[in-house]
Amino acid sequence: MFQLDKFIGEHVTHRTSSMFEGDIRANSVLLTHEVEDKSVCVIGGAGSIGSSFIKSILRFRPGKLVVIDLNENGLVELTRDLRSTEGLYIPADYRSYTLNYADPIFARIFREEKGFDIVANFSAHKHVRSEKDKYSVQALVENNDIKAKKLMDLLCEYPPKHFFCVSTDKAANPVNIMGASKRIMEDLVMAYNDRFKVTTARFANVAFSNGSLPDGWLYRMQKRQPLTAPIDVKRYFVSLEESGQICMLACILGKGGEVFFPKLGEDQMLTFSSICDDFVKSEGFSKKECANDEEAKRFASQMSFDSDTYPVLYFKSDTTGEKAYEEFFVPGEKINMERFKALGVIEETMRRPIEEVNDFLEELETLFAEDFSKEDVVRTIKEFLPNFEHEEKGKNLDQKM
């Protein structure tokens, strides 16, 4: 049986245990003080990172846990997973709700609960493939920015002690609209830092997270379909467990206005094709490199069940929004690499006043109410983020296997 955690440790992160375990142990007294018996609300908690955050924070025994997510099946699996895990503490007041955090029902829950001590928001369009045309771009910006503002305004009614909103490494010098929307999100949430403590985190790819390319390999293998991967895109990787721990540490230990990121060196970057090579070997196959989609699909359809060869298609990236490398911070941001063993902290960065952010979001809403194009959105964002270097290639990931 394929052991995912073992594969990730041996072939992706090259770590046998979490890189953040030392920081968690060193701060366990403070983490317990800030979490034990407290009320926690996790938005987008059924996703890979949100569910990992939940498991990380349950270690410190909160008194109440409310989980919000649109994915009903994901919430069911989250609950089954939590209740099936040996030794995992679950508060007596544990509830999950299938709804959108911008829904009036969530506002009612929040007000009747009189807020929460800890609020963490993982609801986001997070994939580069989210950028296709004007409709997908509007949905992306609406979710990551415009609805996020409504959440921040709601939280002001009963300010949390700790508020965390997940960001991405792609927010540093963004080249795609998803990354730009997350950089805008950072400016938005940080503008509320004078009302309650706000932190966020930019981090690496989460190995085999829901919807990721490596996660797709698991499904392709089950269906005996070809595996695909770019050969020229290098990424940092953290495990599923580590992804939630980064967010938990940033949420609880961070000071208002700070952005956390993992301490990873360039020698730890990997291409997707190299990981795919190891994945194929771990499943007992040698790879058959194919020249195009049709050859790969044909080979897969004709494979015998005892075949020891599996089809792969490797290619150079040619879709809009793909960045060849990752970075966690940009010039001008004040970085502290000493506070934590495995975490770097952006302690100071240029932020926008709330009035400026509000004016920009109103400009976007006005644009969306008209007959607009994707190019109009890019141009408007670039006026707000001058370092946004969007490159339109006329092709998106939905056009690939």
C-alpha positions as CSV (number, residue, x, y, z in Angstrom):
1,M,0.0,0.0,0.0
2,F,1.3,3.5,-1.0
3,Q,2.2,5.4,2.2
4,L,1.9,9.1,1.3
5,D,3.5,10.6,4.4
6,K,6.5,8.3,4.0
7,F,6.9,9.2,0.4
8,I,6.7,12.9,1.1
9,G,9.3,12.6,3.8
10,E,11.7,10.5,1.8
11,H,11.3,12.1,-1.7
12,V,9.9,15.6,-1.3
13,T,10.7,17.3,1.9
14,H,13.6,14.9,2.9
15,R,12.6,15.3,6.5
16,T,11.6,12.4,8.8
17,S,9.7,14.8,11.2
18,S,8.2,18.3,11.0
19,M,10.7,21.1,10.6
20,F,8.5,23.2,13.0
21,E,8.4,20.7,15.9
22,G,11.2,22.4,17.7
23,D,9.5,25.8,17.6
24,I,6.3,24.2,18.8
25,R,8.0,22.5,21.7
26,A,10.0,25.7,22.6
27,N,6.7,27.7,22.8
28,S,4.4,25.0,24.1
29,V,3.6,26.9,27.4
30,L,2.6,30.1,25.5
31,L,0.6,28.1,22.9
32,T,-1.3,26.3,25.7
33,H,-2.0,29.6,27.5
34,E,-3.3,31.2,24.3
35,V,-5.4,28.2,23.0
36,E,-6.6,26.1,26.0
37,D,-10.3,26.5,26.6
38,K,-10.5,29.3,24.0
39,S,-13.1,29.5,21.2
40,V,-11.8,28.9,17.7
41,C,-13.4,29.5,14.3
42,V,-11.8,28.1,11.2
43,I,-13.1,29.2,7.8
44,G,-12.2,26.9,4.9
45,G,-11.4,24.2,7.5
46,A,-12.1,21.3,5.2
47,G,-9.2,22.0,2.8
48,S,-5.7,20.6,3.1
49,I,-4.2,23.5,5.0
50,G,-7.3,24.3,7.1
51,S,-7.7,20.8,8.3
52,S,-4.0,20.6,9.1
53,F,-4.3,23.8,11.1
54,I,-7.2,22.3,13.0
55,K,-5.2,19.2,13.9
56,S,-2.3,21.4,15.0
57,I,-4.4,23.7,17.3
58,L,-6.4,20.8,18.8
59,R,-3.1,19.7,20.4
60,F,-3.5,22.6,22.8
61,R,-7.1,21.8,23.8
62,P,-9.4,24.7,22.7
63,G,-12.8,24.8,24.4
64,K,-14.9,25.4,21.3
65,L,-14.3,24.7,17.6
66,V,-16.6,25.9,14.8
67,V,-15.6,25.0,11.2
68,I,-17.0,26.7,8.2
69,D,-16.6,25.4,4.6
70,L,-18.6,25.2,1.4
71,N,-17.4,21.6,0.8
72,E,-20.0,19.5,2.5
73,N,-18.2,16.2,1.7
74,G,-14.9,17.7,2.9
75,L,-16.5,18.6,6.2
76,V,-17.8,15.1,6.6
77,E,-14.4,13.6,5.9
78,L,-12.8,16.1,8.3
79,T,-15.1,15.1,11.1
80,R,-14.6,11.4,10.4
81,D,-10.8,11.9,10.3
82,L,-10.7,13.9,13.6
83,R,-12.9,11.4,15.4
84,S,-10.9,8.4,14.1
85,T,-7.5,9.7,15.1
86,E,-6.0,8.0,18.2
87,G,-5.2,10.5,21.0
88,L,-6.6,13.6,19.2
89,Y,-8.5,15.9,21.5
90,I,-11.8,17.2,20.2
91,P,-13.8,19.8,22.3
92,A,-17.3,18.9,23.4
93,D,-18.5,21.9,21.5
94,Y,-17.4,21.0,18.0
95,R,-19.6,22.0,15.1
96,S,-19.2,22.2,11.3
97,Y,-21.4,24.2,8.9
98,T,-21.6,24.0,5.2
99,L,-21.9,27.6,4.1
100,N,-20.0,30.5,2.6
101,Y,-18.3,32.8,5.1
102,A,-19.8,35.8,3.3
103,D,-23.3,34.3,3.8
104,P,-25.7,36.1,6.2
105,I,-26.0,32.8,8.1
106,F,-22.3,33.0,9.1
107,A,-22.8,36.6,10.3
108,R,-25.7,35.4,12.4
109,I,-23.6,32.6,13.9
110,F,-20.8,35.0,14.6
111,R,-23.0,37.5,16.3
112,E,-24.9,35.0,18.4
113,E,-21.6,33.5,19.5
114,K,-20.4,37.0,20.3
115,G,-17.3,36.3,18.2
116,F,-14.4,33.9,18.8
117,D,-11.0,34.2,20.6
118,I,-9.2,32.8,17.5
119,V,-10.3,33.2,13.9
120,A,-8.4,31.7,11.0
121,N,-9.5,32.1,7.4
122,F,-8.3,29.6,4.8
123,S,-11.1,30.2,2.3
124,A,-9.5,31.3,-1.0
125,H,-8.9,30.7,-4.6
126,K,-5.4,29.3,-4.4
127,H,-4.6,27.8,-7.7
128,V,-2.9,29.5,-10.6
129,R,-5.4,27.6,-12.8
130,S,-8.2,29.8,-11.3
131,E,-7.1,32.4,-13.8
132,K,-8.8,31.7,-17.2
133,D,-11.1,34.5,-18.4
134,K,-12.9,37.5,-17.0
135,Y,-15.5,35.3,-15.2
136,S,-12.9,33.2,-13.3
137,V,-10.9,36.3,-12.5
138,Q,-13.9,38.1,-11.1
139,A,-14.7,35.0,-8.9
140,L,-11.1,34.9,-7.7
141,V,-11.0,38.6,-6.7
142,E,-14.5,38.5,-5.2
143,N,-13.5,35.6,-2.9
144,N,-10.0,36.6,-2.0
145,D,-10.5,40.3,-1.6
146,I,-14.0,41.7,-1.7
147,K,-15.7,39.0,0.5
148,A,-12.6,39.1,2.8
149,K,-13.3,42.8,3.5
150,K,-16.9,41.9,4.5
151,L,-15.4,39.4,6.9
152,M,-13.0,41.9,8.4
153,D,-15.8,44.4,8.9
154,L,-17.8,41.7,10.7
155,L,-14.9,40.8,13.0
156,C,-14.7,44.4,14.2
157,E,-18.0,43.8,16.0
158,Y,-16.4,41.3,18.3
159,P,-12.7,41.5,17.7
160,P,-10.7,38.2,18.0
161,K,-7.5,38.1,20.1
162,H,-5.8,36.3,17.2
163,F,-6.8,36.6,13.5
164,F,-4.9,34.7,10.8
165,C,-5.5,34.8,7.0
166,V,-3.5,32.5,4.8
167,S,-1.4,34.1,2.0
168,T,1.1,32.5,-0.5
169,D,4.6,32.9,-1.7
170,K,3.1,34.0,-5.0
171,A,2.1,37.3,-3.3
172,A,5.8,38.3,-3.4
173,N,6.4,40.0,-6.8
174,P,3.2,38.4,-8.2
175,V,3.1,37.3,-11.9
176,N,-0.5,35.9,-11.8
177,I,-3.8,37.4,-10.7
178,M,-4.1,34.8,-7.9
179,G,-0.8,36.0,-6.4
180,A,-1.8,39.6,-6.9
181,S,-5.1,39.0,-5.2
182,K,-3.3,37.5,-2.2
183,R,-1.0,40.5,-2.1
184,I,-4.1,42.8,-2.1
185,M,-5.5,40.5,0.6
186,E,-2.4,41.1,2.7
187,D,-2.8,44.9,2.4
188,L,-6.5,44.6,3.2
189,V,-6.3,42.5,6.4
190,M,-3.2,44.3,7.7
191,A,-5.2,47.6,7.4
192,Y,-7.3,46.2,10.3
193,N,-4.4,45.5,12.5
194,D,-5.1,48.6,14.6
195,R,-8.5,47.0,15.5
196,F,-7.3,43.5,16.3
197,K,-4.1,41.5,15.8
198,V,-3.6,40.3,12.3
199,T,-1.0,37.8,11.0
200,T,-0.5,35.8,7.8
201,A,2.0,33.4,6.2
202,R,3.5,33.0,2.8
203,F,4.7,29.4,2.3
204,A,5.8,26.8,-0.1
205,N,3.8,24.3,-2.1
206,V,2.0,21.9,0.2
207,A,3.0,18.4,-1.1
208,F,0.0,16.4,-2.3
209,S,-2.5,19.0,-1.1
210,N,-6.0,18.8,-2.5
211,G,-6.1,19.8,-6.1
212,S,-2.3,20.0,-6.5
213,L,-0.5,18.4,-9.4
214,P,1.0,15.6,-7.2
215,D,-2.4,15.0,-5.7
216,G,-3.7,14.5,-9.2
217,W,-1.1,11.8,-9.8
218,L,-2.8,9.6,-7.1
219,Y,-6.1,9.9,-9.1
220,R,-4.4,9.3,-12.5
221,M,-2.7,6.2,-11.2
222,Q,-6.0,4.8,-9.8
223,K,-7.6,5.4,-13.2
224,R,-4.6,4.1,-15.2
225,Q,-4.1,7.5,-16.9
226,P,-0.9,9.2,-17.8
227,L,1.1,11.4,-15.3
228,T,2.2,14.9,-16.4
229,A,4.6,17.4,-15.0
230,P,6.6,20.5,-16.0
231,I,10.4,20.1,-16.1
232,D,11.2,23.8,-15.7
233,V,9.2,24.9,-12.6
234,K,11.0,24.6,-9.3
235,R,9.2,24.8,-6.0
236,Y,9.8,24.7,-2.3
237,F,7.7,22.0,-0.5
238,V,6.3,21.5,3.0
239,S,4.3,18.5,4.2
240,L,0.6,18.6,4.9
241,E,1.3,18.5,8.7
242,E,3.9,21.4,8.3
243,S,1.4,23.6,6.4
244,G,-1.0,23.7,9.3
245,Q,1.8,24.2,11.9
246,I,3.2,27.2,10.0
247,C,-0.3,28.8,10.2
248,M,-0.9,27.9,13.8
249,L,2.5,29.3,14.9
250,A,1.9,32.5,12.9
251,C,-1.6,32.9,14.2
252,I,-0.8,32.4,17.9
253,L,2.8,33.6,18.3
254,G,2.9,36.3,15.7
255,K,2.7,40.0,16.5
256,G,0.2,42.2,14.7
257,G,1.2,42.9,11.1
258,E,3.7,40.1,10.7
259,V,4.1,37.6,7.9
260,F,5.7,34.2,8.5
261,F,7.5,32.0,6.1
262,P,9.5,28.7,6.3
263,K,13.3,28.8,6.4
264,L,14.1,26.9,3.2
265,G,17.2,27.2,1.1
266,E,17.4,27.1,-2.7
267,D,19.0,23.7,-2.5
268,Q,15.7,22.4,-1.2
269,M,13.8,23.4,-4.4
270,L,12.6,20.6,-6.6
271,T,11.0,20.2,-10.0
272,F,7.7,18.5,-10.4
273,S,9.2,16.1,-12.9
274,S,11.8,14.9,-10.5
275,I,9.2,14.2,-7.9
276,C,7.1,12.4,-10.5
277,D,10.1,10.2,-11.3
278,D,10.3,9.1,-7.7
279,F,6.5,8.6,-7.5
280,V,6.5,6.3,-10.5
281,K,9.4,4.3,-9.0
282,S,7.7,4.1,-5.6
283,E,4.7,2.5,-7.4
284,G,7.0,-0.2,-8.9
285,F,7.1,1.1,-12.4
286,S,9.8,2.4,-14.8
287,K,8.7,5.5,-16.7
288,K,7.8,5.6,-20.4
289,E,8.3,9.2,-21.5
290,C,5.8,10.2,-24.2
291,A,6.1,12.9,-26.8
292,N,2.5,14.3,-26.6
293,D,-0.9,13.8,-25.0
294,E,-2.2,11.4,-27.6
295,E,0.8,9.1,-27.3
296,A,0.6,9.1,-23.5
297,K,-3.2,8.4,-23.4
298,R,-2.9,5.7,-26.0
299,F,0.0,3.9,-24.1
300,A,-2.1,4.1,-20.9
301,S,-5.2,2.6,-22.5
302,Q,-3.2,-0.3,-24.0
303,M,-1.2,-1.2,-20.9
304,S,-1.6,-4.7,-19.6
305,F,-2.5,-5.0,-15.9
306,D,0.9,-6.6,-15.2
307,S,2.9,-3.8,-17.0
308,D,6.0,-2.6,-15.3
309,T,6.1,0.6,-17.4
310,Y,4.0,3.7,-16.8
311,P,3.4,6.6,-19.3
312,V,4.5,10.2,-18.3
313,L,4.5,13.4,-20.2
314,Y,7.0,16.1,-19.3
315,F,6.9,19.5,-20.8
316,K,8.1,23.1,-20.5
317,S,5.6,25.4,-18.8
318,D,3.7,27.5,-21.3
319,T,0.6,28.7,-19.4
320,T,-0.3,32.1,-18.0
321,G,0.8,32.9,-14.5
322,E,3.4,30.2,-13.9
323,K,6.5,31.6,-12.1
324,A,9.7,29.6,-12.6
325,Y,10.9,30.1,-9.0
326,E,9.5,31.0,-5.6
327,E,10.4,33.8,-3.2
328,F,9.0,34.6,0.3
329,F,9.9,38.3,0.6
330,V,10.9,41.3,-1.4
331,P,13.4,44.2,-1.0
332,G,12.3,46.7,1.6
333,E,10.7,44.2,3.9
334,K,12.3,43.9,7.4
335,I,13.2,40.3,7.9
336,N,13.9,38.5,11.2
337,M,15.5,35.1,10.8
338,E,16.5,34.7,14.5
339,R,13.2,34.5,16.5
340,F,12.4,31.0,15.5
341,K,14.3,27.9,14.5
342,A,12.5,27.1,11.3
343,L,10.5,30.2,10.6
344,G,11.4,33.6,9.2
345,V,9.3,36.6,10.0
346,I,8.6,39.7,7.9
347,E,8.3,42.2,10.8
348,E,7.8,45.3,8.7
349,T,6.6,45.9,5.2
350,M,4.9,48.7,3.2
351,R,1.2,48.7,3.9
352,R,-1.7,50.7,2.6
353,P,-4.1,52.7,4.7
354,I,-7.6,51.3,4.9
355,E,-9.0,54.2,2.9
356,E,-6.7,53.5,0.0
357,V,-7.6,49.8,0.0
358,N,-11.3,50.5,0.2
359,D,-11.1,52.9,-2.7
360,F,-9.3,50.2,-4.8
361,L,-11.9,47.5,-3.9
362,E,-14.7,49.9,-4.8
363,E,-13.0,50.5,-8.1
364,L,-12.9,46.8,-8.8
365,E,-16.6,46.4,-7.9
366,T,-17.5,49.2,-10.2
367,L,-15.4,47.5,-13.0
368,F,-17.2,44.2,-12.4
369,A,-20.6,45.8,-12.7
370,E,-19.7,47.0,-16.2
371,D,-18.7,45.2,-19.4
372,F,-15.1,44.5,-18.6
373,S,-12.3,42.3,-19.9
374,K,-9.6,40.3,-18.2
375,E,-7.1,42.9,-19.5
376,D,-9.1,45.6,-17.7
377,V,-8.7,43.8,-14.4
378,V,-4.9,43.3,-14.9
379,R,-4.5,47.0,-15.7
380,T,-6.5,48.1,-12.6
381,I,-4.5,45.8,-10.3
382,K,-1.3,47.0,-11.8
383,E,-2.2,50.6,-10.9
384,F,-2.5,49.4,-7.3
385,L,0.5,47.0,-7.4
386,P,3.1,48.6,-9.7
387,N,5.4,45.5,-9.3
388,F,2.7,43.2,-10.7
389,E,4.3,41.7,-13.8
390,H,1.5,39.8,-15.5
391,E,2.4,37.9,-18.6
392,E,-0.5,36.7,-20.7
393,K,0.4,33.5,-22.7
394,G,-3.1,32.8,-24.0
395,K,-3.1,29.3,-22.5
396,N,-4.3,28.1,-19.1
397,L,-3.9,24.9,-17.1
398,D,-7.4,23.7,-18.0
399,Q,-6.1,23.1,-21.5
400,K,-3.6,20.5,-20.2
401,M,-4.1,16.9,-19.0
